[in-house]
Amino acid sequence: MNEALLTFPDVERLIVDNLKNRPELAEVKVDNRPPADFNGTQKVVLVSRTGGAWIDDLHLDTPLVELEVYGPDKTTAHSISLAVRAALLTLRGTVYGSAVVTDVVETEAVRWLPDYNRPAGNRYLTTVRFSLRPA
């Protein structure tokens, strides 16, 4: 492989672009940064790459991604989290720019974790490892 042509896909954008077009998430704001007026009670999914590594011999990027899901109450936030969880698994085989998603594996399933910076918020977290190859 010509290393000069190697580009890493933006896994945050890949997830945001795919989730924001899902009909079951139509009322949910999905992005990698919170909205300007965000206080933790809106229906929001925040996507952040938190780690991972490029495996050179395999030409494989393995980003670790955390999804913070918020809602106006705990039940709503949990329901959105479950919809996000199911939607992420459908990304296997997706081509995005110069990459293809070869695998999606949960490393930590949906879990409740209050956001102490936003005490009125209702937050669930999910951590997922993606495997991305150049297309």
N, C-alpha and C positions, 0 to 999 in steps of 0.2 A: 504494500500500500504506500502511496506517495504521502509522506508525513506533511508535506507543505500544503496539501489539500485537505487535511484533517480539520474539521470544524465540529465543535461540540454543540449539540442542540440545547436550547434553553428549555429544560424539562418543566420549569415553572410555567412558561408560556404554553407548552404542549398541553399541560393539564388544564390550565385556565381556559384556553381556546376550546378544548373538548367539553369541559364541564359546563361552561356558560351557555352552550347550545343544546343542552339536554332538556327535553320538555318537563321532566320531573323536577328540574331545578330552575324553572322559568322565573320564579319569584325570588331567587337567591342571587345575591351579588357575589361573583367569584372573581378573585384577583390575587395578586401577590403583595398587595398593600391595602390597608384598611381604607374605607371611604373617609372623607374629610370629617363628617359628623359622627363617626363611629364611637359608640359607647358600650358595645357588647350585647345589645338587645336586638339588633337588626339580624335579619337572615343573611349571613355572610359566611363564605368559605375563604380562608386565607391560605395560600399555597406557598411553602418555603422549602427550598432545597437546604437540607441541614448537614449533608455530608455525602459520602460515596467516593468512588475512585474510578479512574480510567485504568483498565487492565490491558496493557499494551499488546501482549502476546495474543490476546483474543480479540483485539479491536472492539472492546466493549466498555461502555460507560455504565456505571452502576450507581446512579444517584439515589440517595436516601432523601425522601420528601416527607415533610410533616404537613398535615392538613388540620387547621383549626376551624372548627365549625361552630358558629354562634346562632342563637335564636332568641326570640322574645321570652321563651320559657324552656325549661329543661326537656320537656317532651318534644317540642318542636325541634330543638337543636339535635336531639337524639335521632329523630326521624330523618332530618337532613343528612346527618352523618351516615346513616344506613344507606341512603340513596347514593351518596358520594362513594361509599365503599363498593357498592355494586357497580356503579358506573366506571370506576377505575379499573376493575377487572376486565371490562370490555375493551380496554385500550391495547391489549395484546394484538400484535399484527398491524397496528396503526402506523402509517408512514406520515412523518411530520418533517417538513423541510428536507434536510439531508440525513434524516435518521429514521429507523424503524424500531418500534417497541417490540422487543422479543419476549419480554416477560414482565409481569407485575406480581410482586409478592408482598403481602402484609408482613411487617415485622412487629407491629403492635396494632391490634385491632382497636376499634372504637372504645375510647375510655373517657370517663368524666374527669375533668380537671378544671376546677374553678379558676377564673382569671382574676388574680388579686389586684391587678392594675385597673380592672373594670368590674367593680363589685356587683353591679346590677346585671352583668353578663352571665350567659349560660353557655359553657364551652365544652365541646368534646374534641378529643385529638385522635388522629389516626396517623400511623407512620408506615410508609410504603417504600419498598426498594424496587426501582425500575431497572431494566436491562435494555440499553439502547445500542444499536449498531449503526454504522454508516449505511445508508440506503444504497 
